[in-house]
């Protein structure tokens, strides 16, 4: 069986980053474990610019968000 490949919406990835116990995070983890996330340079840049906005500082530290971006970049195509 070939691995499933998916482009996950930026808002879903942000939601999963902010609420690790939520549904969006579970979907993202599933694809990391059993499939493959796909990003273009532009979509990853969009994710980075949105996720690093200061309005998210009260939910998750910048360091954690940078770790999320690093980890997603490492496992994605």
PyMOL Python script that loads the backbone (N, CA, C, O; Angstrom):
from pymol import cmd

cmd.read_pdbstr("""\
ATOM      1  N   UNK A   1       0.836  -1.176   0.000  1.00  0.00           N
ATOM      2  CA  UNK A   1       0.000   0.000   0.000  1.00  0.00           C
ATOM      3  C   UNK A   1       0.881   1.239   0.000  1.00  0.00           C
ATOM      4  O   UNK A   1       1.874   1.295   0.725  1.00  0.00           O
ATOM      5  N   UNK A   2       0.532   2.213  -0.792  1.00  0.00           N
ATOM      6  CA  UNK A   2       1.300   3.452  -0.823  1.00  0.00           C
ATOM      7  C   UNK A   2       0.809   4.394   0.265  1.00  0.00           C
ATOM      8  O   UNK A   2      -0.353   4.358   0.668  1.00  0.00           O
ATOM      9  N   UNK A   3       1.715   5.230   0.724  1.00  0.00           N
ATOM     10  CA  UNK A   3       1.364   6.194   1.767  1.00  0.00           C
ATOM     11  C   UNK A   3       0.381   7.220   1.225  1.00  0.00           C
ATOM     12  O   UNK A   3       0.480   7.645   0.074  1.00  0.00           O
ATOM     13  N   UNK A   4      -0.549   7.604   2.052  1.00  0.00           N
ATOM     14  CA  UNK A   4      -1.495   8.659   1.687  1.00  0.00           C
ATOM     15  C   UNK A   4      -0.768   9.996   1.774  1.00  0.00           C
ATOM     16  O   UNK A   4       0.032  10.225   2.681  1.00  0.00           O
ATOM     17  N   UNK A   5      -1.057  10.864   0.828  1.00  0.00           N
ATOM     18  CA  UNK A   5      -0.453  12.193   0.809  1.00  0.00           C
ATOM     19  C   UNK A   5      -1.567  13.220   0.933  1.00  0.00           C
ATOM     20  O   UNK A   5      -2.649  13.053   0.369  1.00  0.00           O
ATOM     21  N   UNK A   6      -1.286  14.296   1.688  1.00  0.00           N
ATOM     22  CA  UNK A   6      -2.327  15.303   1.890  1.00  0.00           C
ATOM     23  C   UNK A   6      -1.729  16.683   2.078  1.00  0.00           C
ATOM     24  O   UNK A   6      -0.650  16.856   2.644  1.00  0.00           O
ATOM     25  N   UNK A   7      -2.468  17.649   1.586  1.00  0.00           N
ATOM     26  CA  UNK A   7      -2.206  19.046   1.889  1.00  0.00           C
ATOM     27  C   UNK A   7      -3.239  19.419   2.942  1.00  0.00           C
ATOM     28  O   UNK A   7      -4.440  19.393   2.673  1.00  0.00           O
ATOM     29  N   UNK A   8      -2.781  19.760   4.127  1.00  0.00           N
ATOM     30  CA  UNK A   8      -3.690  20.132   5.208  1.00  0.00           C
ATOM     31  C   UNK A   8      -3.775  21.648   5.250  1.00  0.00           C
ATOM     32  O   UNK A   8      -2.758  22.339   5.202  1.00  0.00           O
ATOM     33  N   UNK A   9      -4.976  22.150   5.339  1.00  0.00           N
ATOM     34  CA  UNK A   9      -5.225  23.584   5.363  1.00  0.00           C
ATOM     35  C   UNK A   9      -4.423  24.268   6.478  1.00  0.00           C
ATOM     36  O   UNK A   9      -4.261  23.721   7.569  1.00  0.00           O
ATOM     37  N   UNK A  10      -3.932  25.458   6.183  1.00  0.00           N
ATOM     38  CA  UNK A  10      -3.143  26.228   7.147  1.00  0.00           C
ATOM     39  C   UNK A  10      -3.898  26.425   8.454  1.00  0.00           C
ATOM     40  O   UNK A  10      -3.306  26.315   9.528  1.00  0.00           O
ATOM     41  N   UNK A  11      -5.180  26.712   8.385  1.00  0.00           N
ATOM     42  CA  UNK A  11      -5.966  26.924   9.603  1.00  0.00           C
ATOM     43  C   UNK A  11      -6.052  25.664  10.456  1.00  0.00           C
ATOM     44  O   UNK A  11      -6.072  25.754  11.683  1.00  0.00           O
ATOM     45  N   UNK A  12      -6.104  24.505   9.835  1.00  0.00           N
ATOM     46  CA  UNK A  12      -6.127  23.248  10.578  1.00  0.00           C
ATOM     47  C   UNK A  12      -4.784  23.038  11.270  1.00  0.00           C
ATOM     48  O   UNK A  12      -4.745  22.620  12.427  1.00  0.00           O
ATOM     49  N   UNK A  13      -3.696  23.322  10.582  1.00  0.00           N
ATOM     50  CA  UNK A  13      -2.371  23.169  11.185  1.00  0.00           C
ATOM     51  C   UNK A  13      -2.175  24.140  12.348  1.00  0.00           C
ATOM     52  O   UNK A  13      -1.586  23.782  13.367  1.00  0.00           O
ATOM     53  N   UNK A  14      -2.665  25.354  12.194  1.00  0.00           N
ATOM     54  CA  UNK A  14      -2.564  26.337  13.281  1.00  0.00           C
ATOM     55  C   UNK A  14      -3.395  25.870  14.470  1.00  0.00           C
ATOM     56  O   UNK A  14      -2.928  25.904  15.608  1.00  0.00           O
ATOM     57  N   UNK A  15      -4.604  25.443  14.215  1.00  0.00           N
ATOM     58  CA  UNK A  15      -5.462  24.956  15.287  1.00  0.00           C
ATOM     59  C   UNK A  15      -4.813  23.784  16.019  1.00  0.00           C
ATOM     60  O   UNK A  15      -4.843  23.720  17.248  1.00  0.00           O
ATOM     61  N   UNK A  16      -4.246  22.886  15.284  1.00  0.00           N
ATOM     62  CA  UNK A  16      -3.560  21.745  15.892  1.00  0.00           C
ATOM     63  C   UNK A  16      -2.361  22.154  16.713  1.00  0.00           C
ATOM     64  O   UNK A  16      -2.045  21.514  17.716  1.00  0.00           O
ATOM     65  N   UNK A  17      -1.693  23.208  16.303  1.00  0.00           N
ATOM     66  CA  UNK A  17      -0.539  23.705  17.048  1.00  0.00           C
ATOM     67  C   UNK A  17      -0.957  24.371  18.354  1.00  0.00           C
ATOM     68  O   UNK A  17      -0.253  24.291  19.360  1.00  0.00           O
ATOM     69  N   UNK A  18      -2.106  25.026  18.322  1.00  0.00           N
ATOM     70  CA  UNK A  18      -2.579  25.743  19.503  1.00  0.00           C
ATOM     71  C   UNK A  18      -3.303  24.839  20.490  1.00  0.00           C
ATOM     72  O   UNK A  18      -3.303  25.097  21.694  1.00  0.00           O
ATOM     73  N   UNK A  19      -3.921  23.774  19.974  1.00  0.00           N
ATOM     74  CA  UNK A  19      -4.657  22.835  20.832  1.00  0.00           C
ATOM     75  C   UNK A  19      -4.199  21.412  20.530  1.00  0.00           C
ATOM     76  O   UNK A  19      -4.846  20.700  19.763  1.00  0.00           O
ATOM     77  N   UNK A  20      -3.079  20.994  21.132  1.00  0.00           N
ATOM     78  CA  UNK A  20      -2.518  19.670  20.832  1.00  0.00           C
ATOM     79  C   UNK A  20      -3.452  18.492  21.127  1.00  0.00           C
ATOM     80  O   UNK A  20      -3.253  17.401  20.594  1.00  0.00           O
ATOM     81  N   UNK A  21      -4.460  18.701  21.964  1.00  0.00           N
ATOM     82  CA  UNK A  21      -5.395  17.626  22.268  1.00  0.00           C
ATOM     83  C   UNK A  21      -6.632  17.629  21.399  1.00  0.00           C
ATOM     84  O   UNK A  21      -7.517  16.794  21.587  1.00  0.00           O
ATOM     85  N   UNK A  22      -6.716  18.550  20.450  1.00  0.00           N
ATOM     86  CA  UNK A  22      -7.906  18.697  19.626  1.00  0.00           C
ATOM     87  C   UNK A  22      -7.917  17.812  18.388  1.00  0.00           C
ATOM     88  O   UNK A  22      -6.960  17.096  18.095  1.00  0.00           O
ATOM     89  N   UNK A  23      -9.025  17.888  17.681  1.00  0.00           N
ATOM     90  CA  UNK A  23      -9.224  17.088  16.472  1.00  0.00           C
ATOM     91  C   UNK A  23      -8.227  17.444  15.373  1.00  0.00           C
ATOM     92  O   UNK A  23      -7.703  16.557  14.698  1.00  0.00           O
ATOM     93  N   UNK A  24      -7.965  18.733  15.193  1.00  0.00           N
ATOM     94  CA  UNK A  24      -7.024  19.151  14.145  1.00  0.00           C
ATOM     95  C   UNK A  24      -5.632  18.574  14.394  1.00  0.00           C
ATOM     96  O   UNK A  24      -4.953  18.158  13.456  1.00  0.00           O
ATOM     97  N   UNK A  25      -5.214  18.549  15.643  1.00  0.00           N
ATOM     98  CA  UNK A  25      -3.910  17.974  15.979  1.00  0.00           C
ATOM     99  C   UNK A  25      -3.907  16.469  15.725  1.00  0.00           C
ATOM    100  O   UNK A  25      -2.911  15.919  15.254  1.00  0.00           O
ATOM    101  N   UNK A  26      -5.017  15.806  16.035  1.00  0.00           N
ATOM    102  CA  UNK A  26      -5.107  14.361  15.809  1.00  0.00           C
ATOM    103  C   UNK A  26      -5.009  14.024  14.321  1.00  0.00           C
ATOM    104  O   UNK A  26      -4.342  13.062  13.943  1.00  0.00           O
ATOM    105  N   UNK A  27      -5.671  14.811  13.485  1.00  0.00           N
ATOM    106  CA  UNK A  27      -5.605  14.593  12.035  1.00  0.00           C
ATOM    107  C   UNK A  27      -4.172  14.790  11.547  1.00  0.00           C
ATOM    108  O   UNK A  27      -3.666  13.992  10.758  1.00  0.00           O
ATOM    109  N   UNK A  28      -3.533  15.831  12.005  1.00  0.00           N
ATOM    110  CA  UNK A  28      -2.153  16.103  11.596  1.00  0.00           C
ATOM    111  C   UNK A  28      -1.232  14.972  12.035  1.00  0.00           C
ATOM    112  O   UNK A  28      -0.404  14.508  11.252  1.00  0.00           O
ATOM    113  N   UNK A  29      -1.370  14.522  13.290  1.00  0.00           N
ATOM    114  CA  UNK A  29      -0.535  13.402  13.781  1.00  0.00           C
ATOM    115  C   UNK A  29      -0.773  12.138  12.971  1.00  0.00           C
ATOM    116  O   UNK A  29       0.165  11.392  12.689  1.00  0.00           O
ATOM    117  N   UNK A  30      -2.040  11.890  12.591  1.00  0.00           N
ATOM    118  CA  UNK A  30      -2.336  10.700  11.802  1.00  0.00           C
ATOM    119  C   UNK A  30      -1.575  10.726  10.488  1.00  0.00           C
ATOM    120  O   UNK A  30      -0.976   9.727  10.089  1.00  0.00           O
ATOM    121  N   UNK A  31      -1.601  11.879   9.811  1.00  0.00           N
ATOM    122  CA  UNK A  31      -0.899  11.959   8.533  1.00  0.00           C
ATOM    123  C   UNK A  31       0.608  11.880   8.702  1.00  0.00           C
ATOM    124  O   UNK A  31       1.301  11.350   7.834  1.00  0.00           O
ATOM    125  N   UNK A  32       1.116  12.393   9.790  1.00  0.00           N
ATOM    126  CA  UNK A  32       2.551  12.275  10.040  1.00  0.00           C
ATOM    127  C   UNK A  32       2.926  10.807  10.259  1.00  0.00           C
ATOM    128  O   UNK A  32       3.966  10.346   9.789  1.00  0.00           O
ATOM    129  N   UNK A  33       2.074  10.088  10.971  1.00  0.00           N
ATOM    130  CA  UNK A  33       2.368   8.687  11.292  1.00  0.00           C
ATOM    131  C   UNK A  33       2.118   7.750  10.115  1.00  0.00           C
ATOM    132  O   UNK A  33       2.930   6.863   9.852  1.00  0.00           O
ATOM    133  N   UNK A  34       1.003   7.933   9.401  1.00  0.00           N
ATOM    134  CA  UNK A  34       0.595   6.953   8.389  1.00  0.00           C
ATOM    135  C   UNK A  34       0.647   7.456   6.952  1.00  0.00           C
ATOM    136  O   UNK A  34       0.451   6.679   6.017  1.00  0.00           O
ATOM    137  N   UNK A  35       0.902   8.711   6.771  1.00  0.00           N
ATOM    138  CA  UNK A  35       0.897   9.274   5.433  1.00  0.00           C
ATOM    139  C   UNK A  35       2.042  10.239   5.235  1.00  0.00           C
ATOM    140  O   UNK A  35       3.137  10.053   5.767  1.00  0.00           O
ATOM    141  N   UNK A  36       1.776  11.253   4.475  1.00  0.00           N
ATOM    142  CA  UNK A  36       2.808  12.237   4.149  1.00  0.00           C
ATOM    143  C   UNK A  36       2.138  13.593   3.948  1.00  0.00           C
ATOM    144  O   UNK A  36       1.202  13.726   3.159  1.00  0.00           O
ATOM    145  N   UNK A  37       2.630  14.597   4.672  1.00  0.00           N
ATOM    146  CA  UNK A  37       2.152  15.967   4.464  1.00  0.00           C
ATOM    147  C   UNK A  37       2.876  16.569   3.281  1.00  0.00           C
ATOM    148  O   UNK A  37       4.058  16.304   3.062  1.00  0.00           O
ATOM    149  N   UNK A  38       2.172  17.372   2.528  1.00  0.00           N
ATOM    150  CA  UNK A  38       2.764  18.016   1.355  1.00  0.00           C
ATOM    151  C   UNK A  38       2.615  19.526   1.505  1.00  0.00           C
ATOM    152  O   UNK A  38       1.536  20.027   1.821  1.00  0.00           O
ATOM    153  N   UNK A  39       3.709  20.239   1.275  1.00  0.00           N
ATOM    154  CA  UNK A  39       3.714  21.696   1.283  1.00  0.00           C
ATOM    155  C   UNK A  39       4.403  22.201   0.034  1.00  0.00           C
ATOM    156  O   UNK A  39       5.356  21.587  -0.446  1.00  0.00           O
ATOM    157  N   UNK A  40       3.932  23.304  -0.491  1.00  0.00           N
ATOM    158  CA  UNK A  40       4.733  24.046  -1.461  1.00  0.00           C
ATOM    159  C   UNK A  40       5.506  25.073  -0.641  1.00  0.00           C
ATOM    160  O   UNK A  40       5.204  25.290   0.533  1.00  0.00           O
ATOM    161  N   UNK A  41       6.468  25.684  -1.238  1.00  0.00           N
ATOM    162  CA  UNK A  41       7.226  26.735  -0.559  1.00  0.00           C
ATOM    163  C   UNK A  41       6.290  27.836  -0.097  1.00  0.00           C
ATOM    164  O   UNK A  41       6.431  28.368   1.004  1.00  0.00           O
ATOM    165  N   UNK A  42       5.334  28.172  -0.949  1.00  0.00           N
ATOM    166  CA  UNK A  42       4.395  29.248  -0.636  1.00  0.00           C
ATOM    167  C   UNK A  42       3.457  28.880   0.520  1.00  0.00           C
ATOM    168  O   UNK A  42       3.194  29.712   1.388  1.00  0.00           O
ATOM    169  N   UNK A  43       2.954  27.648   0.538  1.00  0.00           N
ATOM    170  CA  UNK A  43       2.025  27.281   1.609  1.00  0.00           C
ATOM    171  C   UNK A  43       2.748  27.160   2.947  1.00  0.00           C
ATOM    172  O   UNK A  43       2.178  27.482   3.990  1.00  0.00           O
ATOM    173  N   UNK A  44       3.996  26.701   2.927  1.00  0.00           N
ATOM    174  CA  UNK A  44       4.745  26.633   4.181  1.00  0.00           C
ATOM    175  C   UNK A  44       5.073  28.038   4.684  1.00  0.00           C
ATOM    176  O   UNK A  44       5.036  28.289   5.888  1.00  0.00           O
ATOM    177  N   UNK A  45       5.391  28.943   3.779  1.00  0.00           N
ATOM    178  CA  UNK A  45       5.642  30.335   4.169  1.00  0.00           C
ATOM    179  C   UNK A  45       4.383  30.963   4.748  1.00  0.00           C
ATOM    180  O   UNK A  45       4.458  31.732   5.707  1.00  0.00           O
ATOM    181  N   UNK A  46       3.228  30.643   4.176  1.00  0.00           N
ATOM    182  CA  UNK A  46       1.966  31.143   4.716  1.00  0.00           C
ATOM    183  C   UNK A  46       1.760  30.631   6.135  1.00  0.00           C
ATOM    184  O   UNK A  46       1.407  31.401   7.029  1.00  0.00           O
ATOM    185  N   UNK A  47       1.979  29.336   6.345  1.00  0.00           N
ATOM    186  CA  UNK A  47       1.842  28.759   7.675  1.00  0.00           C
ATOM    187  C   UNK A  47       2.772  29.456   8.665  1.00  0.00           C
ATOM    188  O   UNK A  47       2.360  29.822   9.766  1.00  0.00           O
ATOM    189  N   UNK A  48       4.009  29.631   8.267  1.00  0.00           N
ATOM    190  CA  UNK A  48       4.983  30.271   9.150  1.00  0.00           C
ATOM    191  C   UNK A  48       4.574  31.700   9.502  1.00  0.00           C
ATOM    192  O   UNK A  48       4.628  32.091  10.668  1.00  0.00           O
ATOM    193  N   UNK A  49       4.169  32.475   8.509  1.00  0.00           N
ATOM    194  CA  UNK A  49       3.812  33.873   8.776  1.00  0.00           C
ATOM    195  C   UNK A  49       2.570  33.971   9.659  1.00  0.00           C
ATOM    196  O   UNK A  49       2.483  34.864  10.502  1.00  0.00           O
ATOM    197  N   UNK A  50       1.619  33.073   9.479  1.00  0.00           N
ATOM    198  CA  UNK A  50       0.397  33.116  10.289  1.00  0.00           C
ATOM    199  C   UNK A  50       0.655  32.608  11.709  1.00  0.00           C
ATOM    200  O   UNK A  50       0.230  33.231  12.681  1.00  0.00           O
ATOM    201  N   UNK A  51       1.345  31.484  11.824  1.00  0.00           N
ATOM    202  CA  UNK A  51       1.558  30.865  13.128  1.00  0.00           C
ATOM    203  C   UNK A  51       2.420  31.723  14.048  1.00  0.00           C
ATOM    204  O   UNK A  51       2.276  31.653  15.269  1.00  0.00           O
ATOM    205  N   UNK A  52       3.300  32.518  13.488  1.00  0.00           N
ATOM    206  CA  UNK A  52       4.198  33.323  14.311  1.00  0.00           C
ATOM    207  C   UNK A  52       3.605  34.689  14.681  1.00  0.00           C
ATOM    208  O   UNK A  52       4.302  35.519  15.263  1.00  0.00           O
ATOM    209  N   UNK A  53       2.355  34.929  14.359  1.00  0.00           N
ATOM    210  CA  UNK A  53       1.719  36.199  14.730  1.00  0.00           C
ATOM    211  C   UNK A  53       1.643  36.325  16.254  1.00  0.00           C
ATOM    212  O   UNK A  53       1.441  35.344  16.970  1.00  0.00           O
ATOM    213  N   UNK A  54       1.810  37.549  16.717  1.00  0.00           N
ATOM    214  CA  UNK A  54       1.842  37.795  18.164  1.00  0.00           C
ATOM    215  C   UNK A  54       0.515  37.475  18.847  1.00  0.00           C
ATOM    216  O   UNK A  54       0.495  37.252  20.058  1.00  0.00           O
ATOM    217  N   UNK A  55      -0.583  37.448  18.112  1.00  0.00           N
ATOM    218  CA  UNK A  55      -1.869  37.156  18.745  1.00  0.00           C
ATOM    219  C   UNK A  55      -1.928  35.741  19.319  1.00  0.00           C
ATOM    220  O   UNK A  55      -2.785  35.447  20.152  1.00  0.00           O
ATOM    221  N   UNK A  56      -1.021  34.860  18.879  1.00  0.00           N
ATOM    222  CA  UNK A  56      -0.994  33.498  19.400  1.00  0.00           C
ATOM    223  C   UNK A  56      -0.073  33.350  20.606  1.00  0.00           C
ATOM    224  O   UNK A  56      -0.002  32.272  21.197  1.00  0.00           O
ATOM    225  N   UNK A  57       0.636  34.417  20.981  1.00  0.00           N
ATOM    226  CA  UNK A  57       1.576  34.360  22.105  1.00  0.00           C
ATOM    227  C   UNK A  57       0.907  33.914  23.401  1.00  0.00           C
ATOM    228  O   UNK A  57       1.533  33.236  24.215  1.00  0.00           O
ATOM    229  N   UNK A  58      -0.339  34.281  23.600  1.00  0.00           N
ATOM    230  CA  UNK A  58      -1.016  33.933  24.850  1.00  0.00           C
ATOM    231  C   UNK A  58      -1.424  32.462  24.910  1.00  0.00           C
ATOM    232  O   UNK A  58      -1.763  31.960  25.982  1.00  0.00           O
ATOM    233  N   UNK A  59      -1.397  31.769  23.779  1.00  0.00           N
ATOM    234  CA  UNK A  59      -1.781  30.368  23.743  1.00  0.00           C
ATOM    235  C   UNK A  59      -0.580  29.428  23.785  1.00  0.00           C
ATOM    236  O   UNK A  59      -0.581  28.437  24.515  1.00  0.00           O
ATOM    237  N   UNK A  60       0.441  29.749  22.996  1.00  0.00           N
ATOM    238  CA  UNK A  60       1.624  28.897  22.866  1.00  0.00           C
ATOM    239  C   UNK A  60       2.836  29.802  22.686  1.00  0.00           C
ATOM    240  O   UNK A  60       2.767  30.802  21.971  1.00  0.00           O
ATOM    241  N   UNK A  61       3.943  29.454  23.330  1.00  0.00           N
ATOM    242  CA  UNK A  61       5.136  30.291  23.220  1.00  0.00           C
ATOM    243  C   UNK A  61       5.676  30.284  21.794  1.00  0.00           C
ATOM    244  O   UNK A  61       5.417  29.364  21.018  1.00  0.00           O
ATOM    245  N   UNK A  62       6.416  31.308  21.475  1.00  0.00           N
ATOM    246  CA  UNK A  62       7.052  31.392  20.149  1.00  0.00           C
ATOM    247  C   UNK A  62       7.991  30.210  19.936  1.00  0.00           C
ATOM    248  O   UNK A  62       8.074  29.662  18.836  1.00  0.00           O
ATOM    249  N   UNK A  63       8.697  29.823  20.995  1.00  0.00           N
ATOM    250  CA  UNK A  63       9.637  28.701  20.882  1.00  0.00           C
ATOM    251  C   UNK A  63       8.915  27.410  20.501  1.00  0.00           C
ATOM    252  O   UNK A  63       9.409  26.651  19.667  1.00  0.00           O
ATOM    253  N   UNK A  64       7.770  27.157  21.092  1.00  0.00           N
ATOM    254  CA  UNK A  64       6.993  25.957  20.761  1.00  0.00           C
ATOM    255  C   UNK A  64       6.513  26.029  19.321  1.00  0.00           C
ATOM    256  O   UNK A  64       6.560  25.034  18.598  1.00  0.00           O
ATOM    257  N   UNK A  65       6.051  27.202  18.901  1.00  0.00           N
ATOM    258  CA  UNK A  65       5.589  27.347  17.512  1.00  0.00           C
ATOM    259  C   UNK A  65       6.745  27.169  16.526  1.00  0.00           C
ATOM    260  O   UNK A  65       6.561  26.603  15.448  1.00  0.00           O
ATOM    261  N   UNK A  66       7.923  27.646  16.892  1.00  0.00           N
ATOM    262  CA  UNK A  66       9.090  27.427  16.023  1.00  0.00           C
ATOM    263  C   UNK A  66       9.433  25.942  15.951  1.00  0.00           C
ATOM    264  O   UNK A  66       9.816  25.438  14.896  1.00  0.00           O
ATOM    265  N   UNK A  67       9.294  25.247  17.077  1.00  0.00           N
ATOM    266  CA  UNK A  67       9.523  23.799  17.078  1.00  0.00           C
ATOM    267  C   UNK A  67       8.516  23.084  16.185  1.00  0.00           C
ATOM    268  O   UNK A  67       8.875  22.152  15.465  1.00  0.00           O
ATOM    269  N   UNK A  68       7.261  23.514  16.230  1.00  0.00           N
ATOM    270  CA  UNK A  68       6.226  22.921  15.373  1.00  0.00           C
ATOM    271  C   UNK A  68       6.590  23.105  13.905  1.00  0.00           C
ATOM    272  O   UNK A  68       6.499  22.166  13.114  1.00  0.00           O
ATOM    273  N   UNK A  69       7.000  24.308  13.546  1.00  0.00           N
ATOM    274  CA  UNK A  69       7.386  24.569  12.158  1.00  0.00           C
ATOM    275  C   UNK A  69       8.590  23.731  11.744  1.00  0.00           C
ATOM    276  O   UNK A  69       8.624  23.184  10.642  1.00  0.00           O
ATOM    277  N   UNK A  70       9.563  23.633  12.621  1.00  0.00           N
ATOM    278  CA  UNK A  70      10.745  22.810  12.328  1.00  0.00           C
ATOM    279  C   UNK A  70      10.346  21.354  12.118  1.00  0.00           C
ATOM    280  O   UNK A  70      10.793  20.713  11.167  1.00  0.00           O
ATOM    281  N   UNK A  71       9.497  20.831  13.016  1.00  0.00           N
ATOM    282  CA  UNK A  71       9.093  19.441  12.920  1.00  0.00           C
ATOM    283  C   UNK A  71       8.244  19.169  11.676  1.00  0.00           C
ATOM    284  O   UNK A  71       8.439  18.162  10.996  1.00  0.00           O
ATOM    285  N   UNK A  72       7.312  20.062  11.384  1.00  0.00           N
ATOM    286  CA  UNK A  72       6.502  19.883  10.176  1.00  0.00           C
ATOM    287  C   UNK A  72       7.373  19.950   8.918  1.00  0.00           C
ATOM    288  O   UNK A  72       7.185  19.173   7.982  1.00  0.00           O
ATOM    289  N   UNK A  73       8.310  20.871   8.908  1.00  0.00           N
ATOM    290  CA  UNK A  73       9.222  20.975   7.760  1.00  0.00           C
ATOM    291  C   UNK A  73      10.067  19.726   7.570  1.00  0.00           C
ATOM    292  O   UNK A  73      10.413  19.363   6.446  1.00  0.00           O
ATOM    293  N   UNK A  74      10.400  19.067   8.686  1.00  0.00           N
ATOM    294  CA  UNK A  74      11.238  17.873   8.621  1.00  0.00           C
ATOM    295  C   UNK A  74      10.490  16.645   8.098  1.00  0.00           C
ATOM    296  O   UNK A  74      11.095  15.768   7.483  1.00  0.00           O
ATOM    297  N   UNK A  75       9.183  16.577   8.338  1.00  0.00           N
ATOM    298  CA  UNK A  75       8.445  15.369   7.957  1.00  0.00           C
ATOM    299  C   UNK A  75       7.653  15.541   6.667  1.00  0.00           C
ATOM    300  O   UNK A  75       7.087  14.568   6.169  1.00  0.00           O
ATOM    301  N   UNK A  76       7.596  16.726   6.123  1.00  0.00           N
ATOM    302  CA  UNK A  76       6.764  16.975   4.951  1.00  0.00           C
ATOM    303  C   UNK A  76       7.560  16.934   3.646  1.00  0.00           C
ATOM    304  O   UNK A  76       8.781  17.089   3.629  1.00  0.00           O
ATOM    305  N   UNK A  77       6.838  16.722   2.577  1.00  0.00           N
ATOM    306  CA  UNK A  77       7.417  16.812   1.229  1.00  0.00           C
ATOM    307  C   UNK A  77       7.330  18.238   0.750  1.00  0.00           C
ATOM    308  O   UNK A  77       7.760  18.544  -0.363  1.00  0.00           O
TER     309      UNK A  77
END
""", "prot")
cmd.dss("prot")
cmd.show_as("cartoon", "prot")
cmd.util.cbc("prot")
cmd.orient("prot")
